[in-house]
Amino acid sequence: MAAEHQIKVPAVYLSLGDKELRIKNALMKTVGDCIIKQEEILSAAGIDTILEWNKGNHFQHNNLRTAAGIAWLLR
C-alpha cells in the first residue's frame, strides 16, 4: 500500500481520464478511487501533488497528458 512507503521525490503529477469513474468494468472502476486516495496520501506527506482529470478514458491523448505532466514537473 502506498501509505506504507516513503516517497522520495519532491513532486508528483497524477492524471486520469474522466470516464474512469463511469466505466462498467468493476476492477477498472477502482482506479479512480485509488488515484484520489493516492493524491490524499501524497499531499498529507507534504509532496507537491496535482491530480488532473482529462476528457476521455485511460488510453486517450497519452502524448498530451505526458507532455502536460512533464511541463508541470519542470515549472
N, CA, C and O atoms as a CHARMM CRD file, in Angstrom:
* protein
*
  300
    1    1 MET  N      0.83900  -1.18700   0.00000 PROA 1      0.00000
    2    1 MET  CA     0.00000   0.00000   0.00000 PROA 1      0.00000
    3    1 MET  C      0.87900   1.24400   0.00000 PROA 1      0.00000
    4    1 MET  O      1.91600   1.27900   0.66200 PROA 1      0.00000
    5    2 ALA  N      0.46700   2.24500  -0.73100 PROA 2      0.00000
    6    2 ALA  CA     1.25200   3.46500  -0.90000 PROA 2      0.00000
    7    2 ALA  C      1.51800   4.17400   0.42700 PROA 2      0.00000
    8    2 ALA  O      2.58800   4.75600   0.61000 PROA 2      0.00000
    9    3 ALA  N      0.57600   4.13400   1.33900 PROA 3      0.00000
   10    3 ALA  CA     0.74000   4.83300   2.61000 PROA 3      0.00000
   11    3 ALA  C      1.86300   4.23500   3.46000 PROA 3      0.00000
   12    3 ALA  O      2.33900   4.88000   4.39500 PROA 3      0.00000
   13    4 GLU  N      2.28000   3.03500   3.15000 PROA 4      0.00000
   14    4 GLU  CA     3.30500   2.35000   3.93400 PROA 4      0.00000
   15    4 GLU  C      4.71700   2.59300   3.41300 PROA 4      0.00000
   16    4 GLU  O      5.68100   2.10900   4.00600 PROA 4      0.00000
   17    5 HSD  N      4.85700   3.32700   2.32500 PROA 5      0.00000
   18    5 HSD  CA     6.16500   3.55000   1.72300 PROA 5      0.00000
   19    5 HSD  C      6.45800   5.03800   1.63200 PROA 5      0.00000
   20    5 HSD  O      5.58500   5.83600   1.29200 PROA 5      0.00000
   21    6 GLN  N      7.69900   5.40200   1.94000 PROA 6      0.00000
   22    6 GLN  CA     8.10300   6.81300   1.86800 PROA 6      0.00000
   23    6 GLN  C      8.43000   7.17900   0.42300 PROA 6      0.00000
   24    6 GLN  O      9.22200   6.50200  -0.23200 PROA 6      0.00000
   25    7 ILE  N      7.82400   8.23800  -0.05900 PROA 7      0.00000
   26    7 ILE  CA     8.10100   8.69900  -1.41400 PROA 7      0.00000
   27    7 ILE  C      9.39200   9.51300  -1.39200 PROA 7      0.00000
   28    7 ILE  O      9.66800  10.23000  -0.43000 PROA 7      0.00000
   29    8 LYS  N     10.16800   9.39700  -2.44900 PROA 8      0.00000
   30    8 LYS  CA    11.49400  10.00500  -2.46000 PROA 8      0.00000
   31    8 LYS  C     11.64300  11.07300  -3.53900 PROA 8      0.00000
   32    8 LYS  O     12.75400  11.34300  -3.99500 PROA 8      0.00000
   33    9 VAL  N     10.55100  11.66900  -3.94100 PROA 9      0.00000
   34    9 VAL  CA    10.57500  12.74600  -4.93700 PROA 9      0.00000
   35    9 VAL  C      9.83300  13.95300  -4.35700 PROA 9      0.00000
   36    9 VAL  O      8.96700  13.79800  -3.49500 PROA 9      0.00000
   37   10 PRO  N     10.17200  15.14700  -4.83100 PROA 10     0.00000
   38   10 PRO  CA     9.52300  16.34200  -4.27000 PROA 10     0.00000
   39   10 PRO  C      8.16100  16.66500  -4.87200 PROA 10     0.00000
   40   10 PRO  O      7.39100  17.42400  -4.28500 PROA 10     0.00000
   41   11 ALA  N      7.85400  16.09200  -6.04900 PROA 11     0.00000
   42   11 ALA  CA     6.59400  16.44500  -6.71700 PROA 11     0.00000
   43   11 ALA  C      6.07500  15.25300  -7.52000 PROA 11     0.00000
   44   11 ALA  O      6.84800  14.45600  -8.05000 PROA 11     0.00000
   45   12 VAL  N      4.73000  15.15200  -7.59700 PROA 12     0.00000
   46   12 VAL  CA     4.08600  14.06600  -8.33800 PROA 12     0.00000
   47   12 VAL  C      2.91300  14.62700  -9.12600 PROA 12     0.00000
   48   12 VAL  O      2.07400  15.35100  -8.59000 PROA 12     0.00000
   49   13 TYR  N      2.86900  14.28200 -10.40800 PROA 13     0.00000
   50   13 TYR  CA     1.76500  14.67000 -11.29700 PROA 13     0.00000
   51   13 TYR  C      0.92500  13.42400 -11.55700 PROA 13     0.00000
   52   13 TYR  O      1.44000  12.42000 -12.05000 PROA 13     0.00000
   53   14 LEU  N     -0.34900  13.48000 -11.23100 PROA 14     0.00000
   54   14 LEU  CA    -1.27600  12.37400 -11.45500 PROA 14     0.00000
   55   14 LEU  C     -2.29700  12.80600 -12.50500 PROA 14     0.00000
   56   14 LEU  O     -2.75900  13.94600 -12.49900 PROA 14     0.00000
   57   15 SER  N     -2.64200  11.89500 -13.39900 PROA 15     0.00000
   58   15 SER  CA    -3.56000  12.20900 -14.48500 PROA 15     0.00000
   59   15 SER  C     -4.44600  11.00400 -14.74500 PROA 15     0.00000
   60   15 SER  O     -3.97600   9.86600 -14.76600 PROA 15     0.00000
   61   16 LEU  N     -5.74300  11.26400 -14.94400 PROA 16     0.00000
   62   16 LEU  CA    -6.66700  10.17300 -15.23200 PROA 16     0.00000
   63   16 LEU  C     -7.81400  10.70500 -16.08500 PROA 16     0.00000
   64   16 LEU  O     -8.22500  11.85700 -15.94900 PROA 16     0.00000
   65   17 GLY  N     -8.31200   9.86100 -16.95100 PROA 17     0.00000
   66   17 GLY  CA    -9.44600  10.23400 -17.78300 PROA 17     0.00000
   67   17 GLY  C    -10.73300  10.26100 -16.97000 PROA 17     0.00000
   68   17 GLY  O    -10.91200   9.44900 -16.06200 PROA 17     0.00000
   69   18 ASP  N    -11.62700  11.18600 -17.28900 PROA 18     0.00000
   70   18 ASP  CA   -12.86500  11.33400 -16.51000 PROA 18     0.00000
   71   18 ASP  C    -13.84300  10.17500 -16.71700 PROA 18     0.00000
   72   18 ASP  O    -14.77400  10.01000 -15.92800 PROA 18     0.00000
   73   19 LYS  N    -13.64700   9.37600 -17.76000 PROA 19     0.00000
   74   19 LYS  CA   -14.52000   8.21700 -17.96900 PROA 19     0.00000
   75   19 LYS  C    -14.18700   7.06500 -17.01900 PROA 19     0.00000
   76   19 LYS  O    -14.96800   6.12200 -16.89900 PROA 19     0.00000
   77   20 GLU  N    -13.04200   7.13100 -16.34800 PROA 20     0.00000
   78   20 GLU  CA   -12.64100   6.05500 -15.43000 PROA 20     0.00000
   79   20 GLU  C    -13.65100   5.86100 -14.30700 PROA 20     0.00000
   80   20 GLU  O    -13.82800   4.74400 -13.82100 PROA 20     0.00000
   81   21 LEU  N    -14.30600   6.92400 -13.89400 PROA 21     0.00000
   82   21 LEU  CA   -15.26700   6.82900 -12.78800 PROA 21     0.00000
   83   21 LEU  C    -16.59100   6.20600 -13.21800 PROA 21     0.00000
   84   21 LEU  O    -17.37400   5.76400 -12.37700 PROA 21     0.00000
   85   22 ARG  N    -16.84300   6.17200 -14.53700 PROA 22     0.00000
   86   22 ARG  CA   -18.12800   5.67400 -15.03100 PROA 22     0.00000
   87   22 ARG  C    -18.00900   4.36700 -15.81100 PROA 22     0.00000
   88   22 ARG  O    -18.96700   3.95600 -16.46500 PROA 22     0.00000
   89   23 ILE  N    -16.88200   3.72400 -15.75600 PROA 23     0.00000
   90   23 ILE  CA   -16.64600   2.50600 -16.52900 PROA 23     0.00000
   91   23 ILE  C    -17.41900   1.33300 -15.92300 PROA 23     0.00000
   92   23 ILE  O    -17.64100   1.30000 -14.71300 PROA 23     0.00000
   93   24 LYS  N    -17.82400   0.38400 -16.74100 PROA 24     0.00000
   94   24 LYS  CA   -18.61300  -0.76200 -16.26400 PROA 24     0.00000
   95   24 LYS  C    -17.75400  -1.85100 -15.63300 PROA 24     0.00000
   96   24 LYS  O    -18.23300  -2.57600 -14.76000 PROA 24     0.00000
   97   25 ASN  N    -16.50100  -1.98400 -16.05000 PROA 25     0.00000
   98   25 ASN  CA   -15.60800  -2.99300 -15.50500 PROA 25     0.00000
   99   25 ASN  C    -15.31400  -2.67900 -14.03800 PROA 25     0.00000
  100   25 ASN  O    -14.76500  -1.62100 -13.73200 PROA 25     0.00000
  101   26 ALA  N    -15.67000  -3.57800 -13.13600 PROA 26     0.00000
  102   26 ALA  CA   -15.56300  -3.33200 -11.69600 PROA 26     0.00000
  103   26 ALA  C    -14.11900  -3.09600 -11.24900 PROA 26     0.00000
  104   26 ALA  O    -13.86700  -2.22700 -10.41400 PROA 26     0.00000
  105   27 LEU  N    -13.18500  -3.84600 -11.78500 PROA 27     0.00000
  106   27 LEU  CA   -11.78800  -3.67600 -11.39800 PROA 27     0.00000
  107   27 LEU  C    -11.24300  -2.32200 -11.86100 PROA 27     0.00000
  108   27 LEU  O    -10.59300  -1.61200 -11.09300 PROA 27     0.00000
  109   28 MET  N    -11.51100  -1.97500 -13.10700 PROA 28     0.00000
  110   28 MET  CA   -11.02100  -0.70100 -13.62700 PROA 28     0.00000
  111   28 MET  C    -11.70000   0.49000 -12.94400 PROA 28     0.00000
  112   28 MET  O    -11.11700   1.57100 -12.85200 PROA 28     0.00000
  113   29 LYS  N    -12.90800   0.29300 -12.47400 PROA 29     0.00000
  114   29 LYS  CA   -13.62100   1.38600 -11.80200 PROA 29     0.00000
  115   29 LYS  C    -12.92000   1.79500 -10.50700 PROA 29     0.00000
  116   29 LYS  O    -13.06300   2.93700 -10.07000 PROA 29     0.00000
  117   30 THR  N    -12.17700   0.90200  -9.89800 PROA 30     0.00000
  118   30 THR  CA   -11.46500   1.23000  -8.65900 PROA 30     0.00000
  119   30 THR  C    -10.27700   2.16300  -8.90100 PROA 30     0.00000
  120   30 THR  O     -9.75900   2.75600  -7.95500 PROA 30     0.00000
  121   31 VAL  N     -9.84000   2.30000 -10.15500 PROA 31     0.00000
  122   31 VAL  CA    -8.69100   3.14500 -10.46900 PROA 31     0.00000
  123   31 VAL  C     -8.94700   4.58400 -10.02400 PROA 31     0.00000
  124   31 VAL  O     -8.06000   5.21400  -9.44800 PROA 31     0.00000
  125   32 GLY  N    -10.12700   5.10800 -10.27700 PROA 32     0.00000
  126   32 GLY  CA   -10.44800   6.47600  -9.87300 PROA 32     0.00000
  127   32 GLY  C    -10.36000   6.66100  -8.37200 PROA 32     0.00000
  128   32 GLY  O     -9.76700   7.62900  -7.89800 PROA 32     0.00000
  129   33 ASP  N    -10.94400   5.74400  -7.62100 PROA 33     0.00000
  130   33 ASP  CA   -10.88700   5.82300  -6.16200 PROA 33     0.00000
  131   33 ASP  C     -9.44400   5.73800  -5.66600 PROA 33     0.00000
  132   33 ASP  O     -9.05100   6.45500  -4.74700 PROA 33     0.00000
  133   34 CYS  N     -8.67000   4.86100  -6.28000 PROA 34     0.00000
  134   34 CYS  CA    -7.27800   4.67300  -5.85800 PROA 34     0.00000
  135   34 CYS  C     -6.42300   5.90100  -6.14100 PROA 34     0.00000
  136   34 CYS  O     -5.57300   6.25800  -5.32600 PROA 34     0.00000
  137   35 ILE  N     -6.63000   6.54800  -7.27200 PROA 35     0.00000
  138   35 ILE  CA    -5.80600   7.72000  -7.58300 PROA 35     0.00000
  139   35 ILE  C     -6.18600   8.90200  -6.69300 PROA 35     0.00000
  140   35 ILE  O     -5.32500   9.70700  -6.34100 PROA 35     0.00000
  141   36 ILE  N     -7.44500   9.01700  -6.33100 PROA 36     0.00000
  142   36 ILE  CA    -7.86700  10.06000  -5.39400 PROA 36     0.00000
  143   36 ILE  C     -7.20700   9.82100  -4.03400 PROA 36     0.00000
  144   36 ILE  O     -6.71600  10.76100  -3.40900 PROA 36     0.00000
  145   37 LYS  N     -7.19600   8.58200  -3.58300 PROA 37     0.00000
  146   37 LYS  CA    -6.55200   8.23100  -2.31400 PROA 37     0.00000
  147   37 LYS  C     -5.05500   8.50600  -2.38500 PROA 37     0.00000
  148   37 LYS  O     -4.46800   8.99600  -1.42000 PROA 37     0.00000
  149   38 GLN  N     -4.43300   8.19300  -3.52100 PROA 38     0.00000
  150   38 GLN  CA    -3.00400   8.44200  -3.69100 PROA 38     0.00000
  151   38 GLN  C     -2.69500   9.93300  -3.57000 PROA 38     0.00000
  152   38 GLN  O     -1.71700  10.31900  -2.93100 PROA 38     0.00000
  153   39 GLU  N     -3.53400  10.76800  -4.18700 PROA 39     0.00000
  154   39 GLU  CA    -3.33600  12.21600  -4.07900 PROA 39     0.00000
  155   39 GLU  C     -3.42100  12.65300  -2.61500 PROA 39     0.00000
  156   39 GLU  O     -2.62700  13.48300  -2.17300 PROA 39     0.00000
  157   40 GLU  N     -4.36100  12.11000  -1.87200 PROA 40     0.00000
  158   40 GLU  CA    -4.51300  12.45600  -0.45700 PROA 40     0.00000
  159   40 GLU  C     -3.27300  12.05100   0.34300 PROA 40     0.00000
  160   40 GLU  O     -2.79800  12.81400   1.18400 PROA 40     0.00000
  161   41 ILE  N     -2.75300  10.85500   0.08100 PROA 41     0.00000
  162   41 ILE  CA    -1.56900  10.35700   0.78400 PROA 41     0.00000
  163   41 ILE  C     -0.36300  11.24500   0.49900 PROA 41     0.00000
  164   41 ILE  O      0.36600  11.62700   1.41400 PROA 41     0.00000
  165   42 LEU  N     -0.15800  11.57100  -0.77600 PROA 42     0.00000
  166   42 LEU  CA     0.98900  12.39000  -1.16200 PROA 42     0.00000
  167   42 LEU  C      0.88300  13.79900  -0.58000 PROA 42     0.00000
  168   42 LEU  O      1.86000  14.33000  -0.05200 PROA 42     0.00000
  169   43 SER  N     -0.27500  14.38900  -0.67600 PROA 43     0.00000
  170   43 SER  CA    -0.47500  15.74400  -0.14400 PROA 43     0.00000
  171   43 SER  C     -0.25800  15.78500   1.36300 PROA 43     0.00000
  172   43 SER  O      0.36000  16.71500   1.88200 PROA 43     0.00000
  173   44 ALA  N     -0.76700  14.77800   2.06200 PROA 44     0.00000
  174   44 ALA  CA    -0.60200  14.71200   3.51700 PROA 44     0.00000
  175   44 ALA  C      0.86400  14.56700   3.90600 PROA 44     0.00000
  176   44 ALA  O      1.26700  14.99300   4.98800 PROA 44     0.00000
  177   45 ALA  N      1.66400  13.96300   3.02200 PROA 45     0.00000
  178   45 ALA  CA     3.09800  13.78500   3.27800 PROA 45     0.00000
  179   45 ALA  C      3.90200  15.02500   2.90100 PROA 45     0.00000
  180   45 ALA  O      5.12600  15.03500   3.03300 PROA 45     0.00000
  181   46 GLY  N      3.22000  16.07300   2.43000 PROA 46     0.00000
  182   46 GLY  CA     3.89700  17.30300   2.06400 PROA 46     0.00000
  183   46 GLY  C      4.50900  17.29100   0.67700 PROA 46     0.00000
  184   46 GLY  O      5.32700  18.15300   0.35600 PROA 46     0.00000
  185   47 ILE  N      4.12600  16.32600  -0.15400 PROA 47     0.00000
  186   47 ILE  CA     4.62000  16.23700  -1.52500 PROA 47     0.00000
  187   47 ILE  C      3.78400  17.17200  -2.39600 PROA 47     0.00000
  188   47 ILE  O      2.55500  17.16100  -2.32700 PROA 47     0.00000
  189   48 ASP  N      4.44900  17.97200  -3.20700 PROA 48     0.00000
  190   48 ASP  CA     3.76000  18.85800  -4.15700 PROA 48     0.00000
  191   48 ASP  C      3.06300  17.95900  -5.17300 PROA 48     0.00000
  192   48 ASP  O      3.72500  17.29200  -5.96800 PROA 48     0.00000
  193   49 THR  N      1.74300  17.93800  -5.15100 PROA 49     0.00000
  194   49 THR  CA     0.97100  16.97200  -5.93500 PROA 49     0.00000
  195   49 THR  C     -0.18300  17.63900  -6.65500 PROA 49     0.00000
  196   49 THR  O     -0.81100  18.56200  -6.13600 PROA 49     0.00000
  197   50 ILE  N     -0.45200  17.15900  -7.85600 PROA 50     0.00000
  198   50 ILE  CA    -1.62600  17.60000  -8.60200 PROA 50     0.00000
  199   50 ILE  C     -2.28100  16.37300  -9.23200 PROA 50     0.00000
  200   50 ILE  O     -1.60000  15.45500  -9.68700 PROA 50     0.00000
  201   51 LEU  N     -3.59200  16.37400  -9.25100 PROA 51     0.00000
  202   51 LEU  CA    -4.36700  15.34300  -9.95000 PROA 51     0.00000
  203   51 LEU  C     -5.20700  16.05500 -10.99300 PROA 51     0.00000
  204   51 LEU  O     -6.08900  16.84500 -10.65500 PROA 51     0.00000
  205   52 GLU  N     -4.93700  15.78100 -12.24700 PROA 52     0.00000
  206   52 GLU  CA    -5.70400  16.38600 -13.33000 PROA 52     0.00000
  207   52 GLU  C     -6.61800  15.34500 -13.95700 PROA 52     0.00000
  208   52 GLU  O     -6.18800  14.24700 -14.31100 PROA 52     0.00000
  209   53 TRP  N     -7.88400  15.71100 -14.08700 PROA 53     0.00000
  210   53 TRP  CA    -8.86600  14.87500 -14.75700 PROA 53     0.00000
  211   53 TRP  C     -8.95400  15.33800 -16.20400 PROA 53     0.00000
  212   53 TRP  O     -9.14400  16.52500 -16.47300 PROA 53     0.00000
  213   54 ASN  N     -8.81800  14.41000 -17.12000 PROA 54     0.00000
  214   54 ASN  CA    -8.83000  14.71800 -18.54700 PROA 54     0.00000
  215   54 ASN  C    -10.05200  14.11000 -19.20800 PROA 54     0.00000
  216   54 ASN  O    -10.61700  13.13700 -18.70900 PROA 54     0.00000
  217   55 LYS  N    -10.45800  14.68300 -20.32600 PROA 55     0.00000
  218   55 LYS  CA   -11.57300  14.12900 -21.10600 PROA 55     0.00000
  219   55 LYS  C    -11.16200  12.76500 -21.65200 PROA 55     0.00000
  220   55 LYS  O    -10.03800  12.58100 -22.12000 PROA 55     0.00000
  221   56 GLY  N    -12.07300  11.83100 -21.58500 PROA 56     0.00000
  222   56 GLY  CA   -11.83100  10.52900 -22.19900 PROA 56     0.00000
  223   56 GLY  C    -11.48100   9.44000 -21.20900 PROA 56     0.00000
  224   56 GLY  O    -11.71500   9.54800 -20.00500 PROA 56     0.00000
  225   57 ASN  N    -10.91000   8.38300 -21.77000 PROA 57     0.00000
  226   57 ASN  CA   -10.57900   7.24000 -20.93300 PROA 57     0.00000
  227   57 ASN  C     -9.06600   7.14000 -20.72100 PROA 57     0.00000
  228   57 ASN  O     -8.30200   8.03600 -21.08000 PROA 57     0.00000
  229   58 HSD  N     -8.67600   6.04100 -20.13700 PROA 58     0.00000
  230   58 HSD  CA    -7.30100   5.78700 -19.72700 PROA 58     0.00000
  231   58 HSD  C     -6.30100   5.86500 -20.88700 PROA 58     0.00000
  232   58 HSD  O     -5.14100   6.21400 -20.67100 PROA 58     0.00000
  233   59 PHE  N     -6.72600   5.55400 -22.08700 PROA 59     0.00000
  234   59 PHE  CA    -5.79900   5.42100 -23.20100 PROA 59     0.00000
  235   59 PHE  C     -5.85500   6.57000 -24.20300 PROA 59     0.00000
  236   59 PHE  O     -5.17300   6.51400 -25.22600 PROA 59     0.00000
  237   60 GLN  N     -6.64100   7.60300 -23.94300 PROA 60     0.00000
  238   60 GLN  CA    -6.78400   8.69600 -24.89100 PROA 60     0.00000
  239   60 GLN  C     -5.81900   9.83700 -24.57500 PROA 60     0.00000
  240   60 GLN  O     -5.60600  10.18200 -23.41300 PROA 60     0.00000
  241   61 HSD  N     -5.24800  10.40700 -25.61500 PROA 61     0.00000
  242   61 HSD  CA    -4.40100  11.59700 -25.52300 PROA 61     0.00000
  243   61 HSD  C     -3.16700  11.39600 -24.63100 PROA 61     0.00000
  244   61 HSD  O     -2.75900  12.30600 -23.90900 PROA 61     0.00000
  245   62 ASN  N     -2.58400  10.19900 -24.68900 PROA 62     0.00000
  246   62 ASN  CA    -1.42800   9.90500 -23.84000 PROA 62     0.00000
  247   62 ASN  C     -0.27500  10.87400 -24.06200 PROA 62     0.00000
  248   62 ASN  O      0.38000  11.29300 -23.10700 PROA 62     0.00000
  249   63 ASN  N     -0.02300  11.23100 -25.32500 PROA 63     0.00000
  250   63 ASN  CA     1.09900  12.12700 -25.59800 PROA 63     0.00000
  251   63 ASN  C      0.88000  13.50600 -24.97300 PROA 63     0.00000
  252   63 ASN  O      1.80800  14.08100 -24.40500 PROA 63     0.00000
  253   64 LEU  N     -0.32400  14.03300 -25.07200 PROA 64     0.00000
  254   64 LEU  CA    -0.61600  15.34500 -24.49300 PROA 64     0.00000
  255   64 LEU  C     -0.59800  15.30900 -22.96700 PROA 64     0.00000
  256   64 LEU  O     -0.13400  16.24700 -22.31900 PROA 64     0.00000
  257   65 ARG  N     -1.10300  14.22500 -22.40800 PROA 65     0.00000
  258   65 ARG  CA    -1.12800  14.09400 -20.95000 PROA 65     0.00000
  259   65 ARG  C      0.28200  13.94200 -20.38900 PROA 65     0.00000
  260   65 ARG  O      0.60600  14.50200 -19.34200 PROA 65     0.00000
  261   66 THR  N      1.11400  13.18400 -21.09100 PROA 66     0.00000
  262   66 THR  CA     2.51200  13.02500 -20.66600 PROA 66     0.00000
  263   66 THR  C      3.24200  14.36000 -20.74200 PROA 66     0.00000
  264   66 THR  O      3.97700  14.72200 -19.82200 PROA 66     0.00000
  265   67 ALA  N      3.04300  15.09100 -21.83200 PROA 67     0.00000
  266   67 ALA  CA     3.67100  16.40700 -22.00100 PROA 67     0.00000
  267   67 ALA  C      3.21000  17.36900 -20.90100 PROA 67     0.00000
  268   67 ALA  O      4.01700  18.13200 -20.37000 PROA 67     0.00000
  269   68 ALA  N      1.93500  17.33700 -20.56200 PROA 68     0.00000
  270   68 ALA  CA     1.41600  18.20500 -19.50100 PROA 68     0.00000
  271   68 ALA  C      2.07500  17.86300 -18.16100 PROA 68     0.00000
  272   68 ALA  O      2.39900  18.75300 -17.37500 PROA 68     0.00000
  273   69 GLY  N      2.26700  16.58100 -17.91300 PROA 69     0.00000
  274   69 GLY  CA     2.91000  16.14900 -16.66600 PROA 69     0.00000
  275   69 GLY  C      4.35500  16.61200 -16.59400 PROA 69     0.00000
  276   69 GLY  O      4.80100  17.10100 -15.55600 PROA 69     0.00000
  277   70 ILE  N      5.08500  16.46200 -17.68500 PROA 70     0.00000
  278   70 ILE  CA     6.47800  16.90500 -17.71500 PROA 70     0.00000
  279   70 ILE  C      6.56100  18.41800 -17.53700 PROA 70     0.00000
  280   70 ILE  O      7.39600  18.91700 -16.78200 PROA 70     0.00000
  281   71 ALA  N      5.68700  19.14300 -18.23900 PROA 71     0.00000
  282   71 ALA  CA     5.68500  20.60700 -18.12000 PROA 71     0.00000
  283   71 ALA  C      5.37300  21.03500 -16.67100 PROA 71     0.00000
  284   71 ALA  O      5.98800  21.96700 -16.15300 PROA 71     0.00000
  285   72 TRP  N      4.43400  20.36100 -16.03700 PROA 72     0.00000
  286   72 TRP  CA     4.07200  20.70300 -14.65000 PROA 72     0.00000
  287   72 TRP  C      5.25700  20.44600 -13.72800 PROA 72     0.00000
  288   72 TRP  O      5.55000  21.26400 -12.85500 PROA 72     0.00000
  289   73 LEU  N      5.93500  19.32800 -13.91100 PROA 73     0.00000
  290   73 LEU  CA     7.06900  18.99200 -13.04000 PROA 73     0.00000
  291   73 LEU  C      8.25500  19.94100 -13.23700 PROA 73     0.00000
  292   73 LEU  O      9.03100  20.16900 -12.30900 PROA 73     0.00000
  293   74 LEU  N      8.39400  20.49200 -14.44600 PROA 74     0.00000
  294   74 LEU  CA     9.50900  21.38600 -14.75100 PROA 74     0.00000
  295   74 LEU  C      9.21500  22.85700 -14.42300 PROA 74     0.00000
  296   74 LEU  O     10.09800  23.70600 -14.54400 PROA 74     0.00000
  297   75 ARG  N      8.00100  23.15100 -14.01600 PROA 75     0.00000
  298   75 ARG  CA     7.60700  24.54600 -13.77100 PROA 75     0.00000
  299   75 ARG  C      8.47100  25.24000 -12.76700 PROA 75     0.00000
  300   75 ARG  O      8.25100  26.41300 -12.46900 PROA 75     0.00000
